[in-house]
């Protein structure tokens, strides 16, 4: 069948996060003409919002830092957590990570460093110091007009503001560096406001895609293949409901209106199999006055209770484990929302990192937080049983004074105290809640994105239900079903896997 093509390239990349741009750079650096499609008006997707920890073990970056990390050590850790399921993709991940970093750091725009952040599980092969790498901060003038095309940080973006002044950090530094690297090849075209509507198939092979750009339909031919790394279904309430994904689209941390499963739907339409669509990279979310949520991480005080006024978890857990504990404990609203109970020790501020960070006064005005001079008053304002709340807080305070949380073991794992300043006690992760006024903040089940999607092989090739590969079609990141299943092994696994399998997809297309 003859197609009426608008334009053509070797590699078409759908999405512009860390995975997509790694794939685009890999293809373009190999001399393949590459087109990158971003649905919104800014590049970066959820990656731009992130802290940009990247779980790429055993690379030259850890070696430079003198870290005793290795591919074998990382393989041991993943196997201890995940078992033999996805063992081939586990192996491909850890074995390819050093090559990805080596290629990227050959470009003058890209440089990484090691920053300590513990792995999330106590398992063989764990690094208590962590093994994640981060991009160096970036002076926006180093990349010229590209800097203005990177999605602003989450606080700014959700407030409808432009870029904050100063250096680009975290995810924005990663995206800025990758965009500059992609552009420097002279082989790539970067497009915004371009939405994938369908894939084009000839004789069982994906040969291109139909794309909406500025109200106009374009048909782009991709001679080597299409790589889709365009987020998950986190922003699509209907797809979440169909898949049974806990949480809500409005509570997700993805860019509003961006990650609505377009690429996953396009893959399904050409025969792609899916898995794990009910799974996400969960986290607790501080409910916001507008009904959205703020990513809560780095809890350094307070305690969390369900609607019976009882604790049910270690509040200092890594965020995905926190979210999963909320979901497991929830029974028709018994734990979603939960309440974070804290005192005036930090001047009425929540003892945790919140992204975006809304002023306490706005929360109190909206009723997403309440304040009271006594715990009994706080219970009345939240609808919590007063006796249970007081008993729970007193029990928690006794544990804080002893420095031992016998119920939930808060402070026993290196991660628990990672964000906690010394409190003068035996356990930095346990600080008594005793200085009124007291506060209660509504905590909901949020996520950093969903982790189910198209089933892929070790090279990111999309597979049918019978295990055969769809020629010309690749997926990575949250558009693909994660190799980590129901686990979140360490900081930067979503980015790390997205980058590795996008790299492997581009290498496969370059053969």
ZIZITA-V976068 format. One line per field, one symbol per residue. ss: DSSP state (@ for helix, = for strand, . for the rest). Layout:
ss = ???
This chain:
ss = ......========...@@@@@@@@@@@@....====.....=.@@@@@....=.....@@@@@......@@@@@@@@@@@@....@@@@@@@@@@@@@@@@@@@......===..................===..=.@@@@@@@@@@=...@@@@@.........=.@@@@@@@@@@@@@@@...====..=========..=========..=============........@@@@@@@.....@@@=.........@@@@@@@@....==....========.....=====.....===.............@@@@@@@@@@@........=====.@@@......===....@@@@@@@..====..@@@@@@@@...@@@@@@@@@@@@@@@@@...................................=============..==.=....===.....=======.@@@=............@@@@@@@@@@@@@@@@@@.
